[in-house]
Amino acid sequence: MRALTWQGTGKVSVEAVPDPVIEEPTDAIVRMTSTAICGSDLHLYDVLGMYLDAGDVLGHEPMGIVEEVGPGVTHIRAGDRVVIPFNISCGHCWMCTRGLFAQCETTQTRSQGTGASLFGFSKLYGQVPGGQAEFLRVPQAQFGPIKVPDGHPDERYLFLSDVLTTSWQAAKFADIAPGDTVAVTGLGPIGQMSARIARHLGAGRVIAIDNVPERLAMAQRHGIEVLNFDEVDDIPAAIRDQTAGRGADSVIEAVGMEAHGTPFQSAAMKAAGMLPDALARKATEAFGVDRMGALRTAFDAVRRAGTISIIGVYGGNADPFPMMDLFDKGVTLRMGQAHVKRWVDDVLPLLTGDDDPLGVDDLVTHRVPLEGAPDAYEMFKNKTDGCVKVVLKP
């Protein structure tokens, strides 16, 4: 089959790789019909090469048609249309029975000290081949795949795999009360949907922060107020000015280590990615090279006794953290990988009708054949051609 493979920092290519086969009774093989490029894929593309091997298949936002299932899989069968959650969870371990699917004890990557395995996401999370390919082997298919109906194009359901469920968790973790003011840092796909879901869950105002014109315009189409950080010198002060001097009741931090941060942090991250793998891993894990600009904005913009929901991905362990300020303000922090299947029953009913209350149909800006994936990565990374979200069509 053809698949998008990592070949080195800043380099991916579509190559012929072996077709996946059933290896365990709980496996399924799914023929991909749509698979998206995520901001987290850019971390692998640019930064986390020390955790990848040349030829690794990327991608963790897939959906398609079931081709084959193992004897332990009974809730789906060949011909079913399914979305595959980005995290691989068993559904029956201690963590899963508590709805903590991103921490599944059956698939935890214990060699790395990390949570549940993820599709297409390096040695850090199990080095499981991903979904930017013609076919995908799905482990733990007795639980993971989400069966979806016909009647809408793939893009209506595809983002159950990550964007919609991740954004739903981000908004739920923000503890939004009716009428609250919610700030969202970053208007990539997660920020876009987090802002819309915050409105759906009752926020009175949602103020989103970015500097890309197409992203700002997309948010405004859905009733989101925007601040362009190229035009506003002090974003937290601007938010306080609009909230009687208090700040936002909740902040959803949807940028993560894509944030520019300080020149020093940006240079450190790039330098770490160029070290030999063993040294690069130590630099990332022990010294911490994340870029903290978006987090610091969130810390400053939230009101006293407010809540910050961190859904942007961070990778360092030793970043300076303003604990005195956070303690003094009495801030609640919630964060983590999305427990995808925990939120499906809430989100799926909002997708099946014709009214599209979350505006899912207004997210994808580019649909690209699988063979065009390398150029699409560059376009997505550089935010050119009005790119907000790319869906690949294998």
C-alpha positions in Angstrom: 0.0 0.0 0.0 1.0 3.7 -0.2 1.6 5.6 3.0 3.0 8.9 4.2 6.3 8.1 6.0 8.6 10.2 8.1 12.1 10.4 6.6 13.9 13.0 8.7 13.4 16.3 10.3 11.2 18.4 8.0 11.0 15.6 5.5 8.1 13.2 4.7 7.3 11.2 1.6 4.7 8.8 0.3 6.2 5.3 -0.1 5.1 1.7 -0.7 5.0 -0.2 2.6 3.7 -3.6 3.5 -0.1 -4.0 3.7 -1.3 -4.4 7.3 -2.7 -7.8 8.4 -4.6 -9.1 11.4 -2.0 -9.9 14.1 -4.2 -10.3 17.2 -7.8 -11.5 17.6 -8.9 -8.0 18.6 -7.5 -6.3 15.5 -9.3 -4.8 12.5 -8.2 -3.7 9.1 -9.8 -0.5 7.9 -9.5 1.0 4.4 -8.9 4.7 4.8 -11.3 7.1 3.1 -10.2 10.3 4.9 -7.3 11.1 7.2 -6.3 14.5 8.5 -3.1 16.3 9.2 -3.0 17.5 12.8 -0.9 20.2 14.5 0.6 17.4 16.6 1.9 15.9 13.3 4.0 19.0 12.9 5.7 18.3 16.2 7.0 15.0 14.7 7.8 16.8 11.4 9.9 19.5 12.9 10.9 18.8 16.5 10.6 15.2 17.8 12.6 13.3 15.2 14.7 11.7 18.0 11.7 9.5 18.7 11.1 8.4 15.1 12.7 6.0 12.7 12.9 6.6 8.9 9.8 4.9 7.4 7.5 5.4 10.3 3.9 5.9 9.1 2.3 9.0 10.5 -1.3 10.1 11.1 -3.8 9.8 13.9 -7.1 11.3 12.6 -8.4 8.4 10.4 -11.7 7.0 9.2 -12.8 4.5 6.6 -14.5 1.3 5.8 -13.9 -2.0 7.7 -12.2 -4.6 5.5 -11.6 -7.4 8.0 -11.9 -8.1 11.7 -10.3 -10.6 14.1 -12.4 -13.2 15.9 -12.4 -11.1 19.1 -14.2 -8.1 17.4 -18.0 -8.3 17.4 -19.4 -4.7 17.4 -18.2 -3.9 13.9 -17.9 -6.0 10.8 -16.7 -5.7 7.2 -18.4 -2.9 5.3 -19.1 -0.7 8.4 -18.1 3.0 8.2 -16.0 3.8 11.2 -13.9 6.6 12.8 -10.8 5.6 14.7 -9.9 7.4 18.0 -6.3 8.6 18.0 -5.6 6.9 21.3 -5.7 3.1 21.5 -7.6 1.9 24.5 -9.0 -1.5 25.6 -12.2 -0.4 27.3 -11.9 -2.8 30.3 -8.8 -1.9 32.3 -8.8 0.1 35.6 -8.3 3.4 33.8 -10.8 2.7 31.0 -13.6 1.7 33.4 -13.2 5.2 34.9 -13.4 6.9 31.5 -9.6 7.7 31.4 -9.0 6.2 28.0 -5.9 8.2 27.3 -4.3 6.4 30.2 -5.3 2.9 29.2 -3.2 0.4 31.2 -3.4 -2.2 28.5 -1.6 0.0 25.9 0.4 2.3 28.1 3.9 2.8 26.7 5.7 1.8 29.8 9.2 1.9 28.2 8.7 5.7 27.8 6.7 6.3 31.0 3.8 7.6 28.9 0.1 7.0 28.6 -2.0 5.0 26.1 -0.5 4.2 22.7 -1.3 6.6 19.9 -1.5 6.0 16.2 1.4 7.3 14.2 3.1 9.1 17.0 6.6 7.9 17.5 8.4 5.7 20.1 7.0 8.0 22.8 3.5 6.5 22.3 4.1 2.9 21.1 5.4 3.5 17.5 2.1 2.2 16.1 1.8 2.8 12.3 -0.6 5.6 11.6 -3.5 6.4 9.4 -2.1 8.6 6.6 -2.1 5.5 4.4 -4.4 3.4 2.3 -5.1 0.9 5.1 -4.7 0.9 8.8 -4.4 -2.0 11.3 -6.5 -1.1 14.4 -5.4 -2.8 17.6 -8.1 -3.1 20.4 -10.7 -2.9 17.7 -13.1 -4.7 20.1 -13.6 -1.3 21.7 -12.0 1.6 19.8 -13.7 2.1 16.4 -16.7 4.4 16.4 -19.4 3.3 13.9 -21.0 6.2 12.1 -24.0 6.5 9.8 -24.2 7.3 6.2 -25.8 10.5 5.0 -23.0 13.0 5.4 -19.5 13.4 3.9 -16.6 12.0 5.9 -15.6 15.5 7.2 -18.8 15.6 9.3 -17.6 12.6 11.4 -13.9 12.5 10.8 -13.0 14.8 13.7 -14.5 12.5 16.3 -11.1 10.9 16.0 -9.4 13.9 17.6 -10.4 17.5 16.9 -14.0 17.4 18.1 -13.5 15.1 21.1 -10.3 16.9 22.1 -12.0 20.3 21.9 -15.0 19.0 23.8 -12.7 17.9 26.6 -10.9 21.2 26.5 -14.2 23.0 27.0 -15.5 20.6 29.7 -12.2 20.9 31.6 -12.6 24.7 31.5 -15.6 24.4 33.9 -17.7 26.8 31.9 -20.8 28.2 33.6 -23.6 29.9 31.8 -22.7 33.5 30.8 -18.9 33.0 31.5 -16.2 34.7 29.5 -13.8 32.2 27.9 -10.5 33.1 26.3 -9.0 30.7 23.7 -5.3 31.0 22.8 -4.7 29.9 19.2 -7.1 29.4 16.4 -5.8 26.3 14.7 -8.4 23.5 14.3 -8.5 22.7 18.1 -8.8 26.4 19.0 -11.5 26.9 16.4 -13.6 24.0 17.7 -12.9 24.7 21.4 -14.2 28.2 20.9 -17.4 27.0 19.2 -18.0 24.3 21.7 -17.5 26.8 24.6 -20.3 28.9 23.0 -22.4 25.7 22.6 -21.9 24.9 26.3 -23.2 28.2 27.5 -20.3 30.7 27.5 -21.6 34.3 27.2 -18.5 35.5 25.4 -15.6 33.7 23.8 -12.5 35.8 23.0 -9.9 34.0 20.8 -6.3 35.0 20.1 -4.3 34.5 16.9 -2.7 36.5 14.2 -3.5 34.6 11.0 -6.2 36.5 9.0 -8.0 33.4 7.7 -8.2 31.9 11.2 -9.5 35.1 12.7 -12.1 35.4 10.0 -13.2 31.7 10.4 -13.7 32.3 14.2 -15.7 35.5 13.6 -18.1 33.6 11.3 -19.1 31.6 14.4 -19.7 34.4 16.7 -16.3 34.4 18.3 -14.6 37.7 19.3 -11.0 37.9 18.2 -7.8 39.7 19.3 -4.9 39.8 16.8 -1.7 39.6 18.8 0.2 41.4 16.0 -2.0 44.4 16.6 -2.5 44.3 20.4 0.6 44.7 22.5 -0.7 43.3 25.8 -3.3 40.6 25.2 -4.0 39.8 28.9 -4.5 43.5 29.6 -6.9 43.8 26.7 -8.9 40.9 28.1 -9.0 42.4 31.5 -10.2 45.7 30.0 -13.1 43.8 28.5 -14.0 41.9 31.7 -14.3 44.7 34.3 -10.7 44.3 35.2 -10.9 40.7 36.3 -9.8 38.6 33.3 -11.4 35.6 31.7 -13.4 33.1 33.8 -11.7 30.3 31.9 -8.8 30.1 29.4 -8.4 27.2 26.9 -4.8 27.0 25.9 -4.9 25.5 22.4 -1.4 26.3 21.1 1.1 24.1 23.0 4.7 23.9 21.9 3.9 25.4 18.5 4.0 28.7 20.3 6.8 31.1 19.3 7.8 31.9 22.9 11.1 33.7 23.4 13.8 33.7 20.8 16.0 31.7 23.3 13.3 29.0 23.7 12.6 28.8 20.0 16.4 28.4 19.2 16.7 25.8 22.0 13.9 23.7 20.5 15.4 23.8 17.1 18.9 22.9 18.4 17.5 20.0 20.4 16.0 18.5 17.3 19.3 18.6 15.5 21.2 16.7 18.2 21.9 12.9 18.0 18.8 11.0 19.1 20.1 10.0 22.6 21.2 13.6 23.4 18.1 15.1 21.9 15.8 12.9 24.0 17.7 13.9 27.1 17.5 17.6 26.2 13.8 17.3 25.6 13.0 15.2 28.7 15.4 16.5 31.3 16.1 20.1 30.4 12.8 21.2 28.9 12.8 23.2 25.7 9.1 24.0 25.3 8.1 27.5 24.2 5.9 29.0 26.9 4.5 32.2 25.3 0.9 30.9 25.0 0.9 29.5 28.5 2.1 32.7 30.0 -0.7 34.5 28.2 -3.2 32.1 29.7 -1.7 32.5 33.2 -2.0 36.2 33.0 -5.4 36.4 31.2 -7.3 34.2 33.6 -9.1 35.9 36.5 -8.4 35.0 40.1 -9.9 31.7 41.1 -10.4 30.9 37.4 -9.7 27.8 35.4 -7.1 27.1 32.7 -7.7 24.1 30.4 -4.4 23.1 28.6 -5.1 21.1 25.5 -2.1 22.2 23.5 0.7 19.6 23.5 3.8 20.2 25.5 6.9 18.0 25.6 9.5 19.4 28.0 9.9 18.6 31.7 11.8 21.5 33.1 10.2 24.7 32.0 10.1 27.6 34.4 6.6 27.8 35.9 5.2 30.9 37.7 4.0 28.9 40.7 3.8 31.9 43.0 1.5 33.8 40.7 -0.7 30.7 40.1 -0.9 29.9 43.8 -1.7 33.6 44.7 -4.5 33.7 42.1 -5.9 30.4 43.1 -5.9 29.1 39.6 -7.2 25.6 38.7 -5.2 23.8 36.0 -6.6 20.9 34.0 -4.9 19.2 31.1 -4.1 16.0 29.2 -4.6 13.9 26.1 -8.3 13.6 25.2 -10.2 10.6 26.5 -11.8 10.3 23.1 -14.5 7.7 23.7 -15.6 9.4 26.9 -17.1 12.2 24.9 -18.5 10.4 21.8 -22.0 10.0 23.2 -22.1 13.8 23.8 -20.7 14.8 20.4 -22.0 12.3 17.9 -25.7 13.2 18.2 -24.7 16.8 17.3 -23.3 15.6 14.0 -26.0 13.3 12.6 -28.7 16.0 11.7 -28.7 18.7 9.1 -28.3 21.7 11.4 -24.6 21.3 12.2 -24.7 23.2 15.6 -20.9 23.1 16.0 -20.2 24.3 12.6 -18.1 21.2 11.7 -18.8 21.7 8.0 -16.8 25.0 8.2 -13.4 23.7 9.3 -11.7 21.9 6.4 -9.9 24.3 4.0 -8.0 21.8 1.8 -8.7 18.3 0.5 -5.6 16.7 -0.9 -4.8 13.3 -2.4 -2.5 11.2 -0.3 0.3 11.6 -2.8 0.2 15.4 -2.2 0.8 15.0 1.6 4.4 16.3 1.6 3.4 19.6 0.1 0.3 19.7 2.3 2.6 19.4 5.4 4.6 22.4 4.3 1.4 24.4 3.5 -0.1 23.6 6.9 3.1 24.3 8.8 3.6 27.7 7.1 -0.2 28.6 7.1 -0.1 29.5 3.4 -3.0 29.5 1.0 -5.5 30.2 3.8 -4.8 26.7 5.2 -6.6 25.9 8.5 -7.3 22.2 8.2 -6.1 19.6 5.7 -7.8 16.3 4.9 -5.9 13.7 2.9 -7.9 11.4 0.6 -6.0 8.0 0.2 
